[in-house]
Every structure is written in C-alpha cells, then in structure tokens.
Amino acid sequence: MGKDKNPRRVADNEAMAKLRSLRTSPQKLNLVAAMIRGKKVETALSDLTFSKKRIAIDVKKCLQSAIANAENNHNLDVDELVVSEAFVGKNLTMKRGRPRARGRFGRIVKPFSELTVIVRQVEETVGEQA
C-alpha cells in the first residue's frame, strides 16, 4: 500500500532550487537572474559575489542550493554544471500606507517575489586531439 513516488520535475541531468518570499520586486530580481542565465556555475557565482545589487546575495544562496542538490541528490559533476534556467515569479504584495496632505492616503506596495534556478550537467566537448 502507499502512494506512488512523485515523478521528477526536471530531467535526469538537471537539479532545481527554489526561493520563495524574497523581499524585492520581480522586476529587480529578474535583472540579477538574467545576469547568470546560461553561464557556467563558477562564473555565475563569481558574478553574484561581486554584484552591487542587494538581492544578489539571496540569488547566490539559491544557486549554491541548486549546486548542492545536483551534487548530493542527483550525483551530478559540479565542474560541468551550467545555469540552464533562472526565472522569477510574483508572490504576495503587502499593502501599506502613509498619510498625505489634505486628508489623503498614499498607498505603498511592498512586493515579494520567488526565484527558481535550474542547473544542468553539460558534457564538455574537447577539440580534436591529434
């Protein structure tokens, strides 16, 4: 008895990590996610380390989590990993306010977003050896 095993959400040569409730707008987070898309993992980590964006610290944590998932859960080689996808989604929005002049109310929205990073193991092609 019991339930069947859940099918994998990604391919056999991929690993995924997801961060939810990041306190930034999806538009700002997408700028940092676009910075690492398609790059090798070492290059992406160094880019995030030296980025001036505040949210780059959290994106780096998510990428490191995806690398650890690939290594420990799926037995993939860390040296051959590439960031195949990094996409951003909207999450909740806190609505706050501030009193303004003449009895009015200024609305302040504080958006949250979520990030998904998928790393893929790519076999390195070596040139012809003669």
C-alpha positions as CSV (number, residue, x, y, z in Angstrom):
1,M,0.0,0.0,0.0
2,G,1.0,3.6,0.0
3,K,1.4,6.2,-2.7
4,D,3.5,6.1,-5.8
5,K,6.7,8.0,-5.9
6,N,6.4,11.5,-7.3
7,P,7.9,11.9,-10.8
8,R,10.9,14.3,-11.1
9,R,10.0,17.8,-12.1
10,V,13.3,18.2,-14.1
11,A,15.3,15.9,-16.4
12,D,17.8,13.3,-15.1
13,N,20.8,15.6,-15.8
14,E,19.2,18.6,-14.0
15,A,18.7,19.9,-10.4
16,M,16.5,22.6,-9.1
17,A,16.3,25.0,-6.2
18,K,13.5,27.5,-5.4
19,L,13.4,30.5,-3.1
20,R,10.1,31.9,-2.1
21,S,9.1,35.2,-0.4
22,L,12.1,37.3,-1.5
23,R,11.5,40.8,-0.4
24,T,12.1,42.6,-3.7
25,S,10.1,43.3,-6.8
26,P,10.2,40.7,-9.6
27,Q,11.5,43.3,-12.0
28,K,14.6,44.0,-9.9
29,L,15.1,40.3,-9.2
30,N,14.9,39.5,-12.9
31,L,17.8,41.8,-13.6
32,V,20.0,39.7,-11.4
33,A,18.6,36.4,-12.7
34,A,19.3,37.5,-16.3
35,M,22.9,38.1,-15.2
36,I,23.5,34.4,-14.6
37,R,21.3,32.7,-17.2
38,G,23.3,30.3,-19.5
39,K,26.6,30.8,-17.7
40,K,28.8,28.1,-16.1
41,V,28.3,27.8,-12.4
42,E,31.7,29.1,-11.3
43,T,31.3,32.2,-13.5
44,A,27.8,32.8,-12.2
45,L,28.9,32.5,-8.6
46,S,31.7,35.0,-9.1
47,D,29.4,37.4,-10.8
48,L,26.9,37.3,-8.0
49,T,29.7,37.6,-5.4
50,F,30.9,40.9,-6.8
51,S,27.5,42.3,-7.8
52,K,26.4,45.6,-6.2
53,K,22.7,44.6,-6.1
54,R,21.4,43.7,-2.6
55,I,19.3,40.8,-3.8
56,A,22.4,39.1,-5.4
57,I,23.2,37.6,-2.0
58,D,19.9,35.7,-2.0
59,V,20.3,34.7,-5.6
60,K,23.8,33.3,-4.8
61,K,22.3,31.3,-1.9
62,C,19.7,29.8,-4.3
63,L,22.4,28.9,-6.8
64,Q,24.5,27.3,-4.2
65,S,21.5,25.2,-3.1
66,A,20.9,24.1,-6.6
67,I,24.6,23.0,-6.9
68,A,24.3,21.1,-3.6
69,N,21.1,19.4,-4.8
70,A,22.8,18.4,-8.0
71,E,25.9,17.0,-6.2
72,N,24.3,15.3,-3.3
73,N,20.8,14.2,-4.5
74,H,21.4,13.5,-8.2
75,N,25.1,12.6,-8.4
76,L,26.0,15.2,-11.0
77,D,29.5,16.6,-11.6
78,V,29.8,20.1,-10.2
79,D,32.5,21.1,-12.7
80,E,30.2,20.5,-15.7
81,L,27.2,22.4,-14.3
82,V,25.6,25.3,-16.3
83,V,22.7,27.5,-15.2
84,S,20.2,26.4,-17.7
85,E,17.2,28.4,-16.3
86,A,16.7,31.1,-13.8
87,F,13.2,32.5,-13.7
88,V,11.3,34.8,-11.5
89,G,7.6,34.8,-10.3
90,K,5.4,37.1,-8.4
91,N,4.4,36.4,-4.8
92,L,2.3,38.3,-2.3
93,T,2.2,42.1,-2.1
94,M,2.0,43.9,1.3
95,K,-0.1,47.0,1.2
96,R,0.9,49.8,3.5
97,G,0.1,53.4,3.6
98,R,1.2,56.8,4.5
99,P,-0.9,59.8,5.4
100,R,-0.6,62.6,2.8
101,A,-1.8,66.2,2.7
102,R,-5.4,67.3,2.8
103,G,-6.6,64.0,4.4
104,R,-5.5,61.8,1.6
105,F,-3.7,58.5,1.8
106,G,-0.6,57.5,-0.1
107,R,-0.5,53.8,-0.9
108,I,2.8,51.9,-0.6
109,V,3.1,48.5,-2.1
110,K,5.8,46.1,-0.8
111,P,6.1,43.3,-3.4
112,F,7.6,39.9,-2.8
113,S,8.8,37.5,-5.5
114,E,10.1,34.0,-5.9
115,L,13.1,32.6,-7.8
116,T,13.7,29.2,-9.4
117,V,17.2,28.2,-10.5
118,I,17.7,25.0,-12.6
119,V,21.3,23.8,-13.3
120,R,22.1,21.2,-16.0
121,Q,25.1,19.0,-16.4
122,V,26.6,19.6,-19.8
123,E,29.3,17.3,-21.2
124,E,32.3,19.5,-22.2
125,T,33.3,19.0,-25.8
126,V,37.0,18.8,-26.3
127,G,38.5,19.7,-29.7
128,E,40.1,17.2,-31.9
129,Q,43.2,15.6,-30.4
130,A,45.8,14.5,-32.9
